[in-house]
Amino acid sequence: MIIALLIIHGLLAVALLGAITHQAIGVWLPARPGAQSFIARLRSVSTPSYVTAVIVLFVATALLGGIIYPSYRLNVRIVLEQMELHKANGSFELKEHLVAVGMGMLPVYWHLWRQPLAEQLTASRKIVTTILAFIVWWGFLVGHILNNIRGFEV
């Protein structure tokens, strides 16, 4: 059961990673009129349309990670400590803290992206979206690397 939850957790994380990355690119590099390249289309996303998806995916991924966490704590973390992989353990500890900060930032993120978009909040939207993108990328990479070092066993 834990393996299935871990796979679902990973799939949700990939979807969240795509949504927040597209939004961050769109907010920092808005589309140029008339450009038709792949990069131009990537930059031309409707950034406000990602807000609900980012919030729902962030919360779902974090909650599922919380369900999986006791199994990680008993089966993976102990082995990492025995192998003296302190940086790996520390990076996961940082991931936990960053995700908690991200959860606390979601109401602010939602407020900043409410329609109609207030022009004076553009810089704040960029900063908060970028911080959330960093948290999501950090969590995804650390989770993926730790799973490669010592994944769950059946």
C-alpha positions, 0 to 999 in steps of 0.5 A: 500500500505504501508503494502505491501511495508513494507513486501517487505522491510522485505523480501529484508532485510532477503535476505540481512541479509543472503547474508552478514552473509554468506559472513562474515562467509566465510571471517572470517572462511574459509573452512577446506579441507575435512570437510563435516559437516553443519558448514563446508559447511556454511564456504565454501561459495564462498565469492566473489559471494555475492558482487553483491547481497549484493550491490543490496539488500542493495541499494534496501532495503535502497531505499524502507525504504526511501519510507516507512519512511514518513509513519513511521515518521507520524504513528509510531515515534509520538506514540513511543514519546508519549509512552516515548520509547526514547531508541526505537526511538534512536535505529531507529535514529542510524539505519538511520545513520548506513545505510547512512554510509553503503551506503557510504561504498558500493563503497569501499566494491565493490572495495575491492572485485573486481576480481582478489582479491588482497591478500594484501586487505584481512584484509580490506575485512574482516573489511569492510564486518564485518562493513556492516554485523553489520549495516545490523544486527542492521537495521534488528533487530531494524526494526523488534523490532520497528515493533513489538512495534508499526507496521503500521496500515491499 
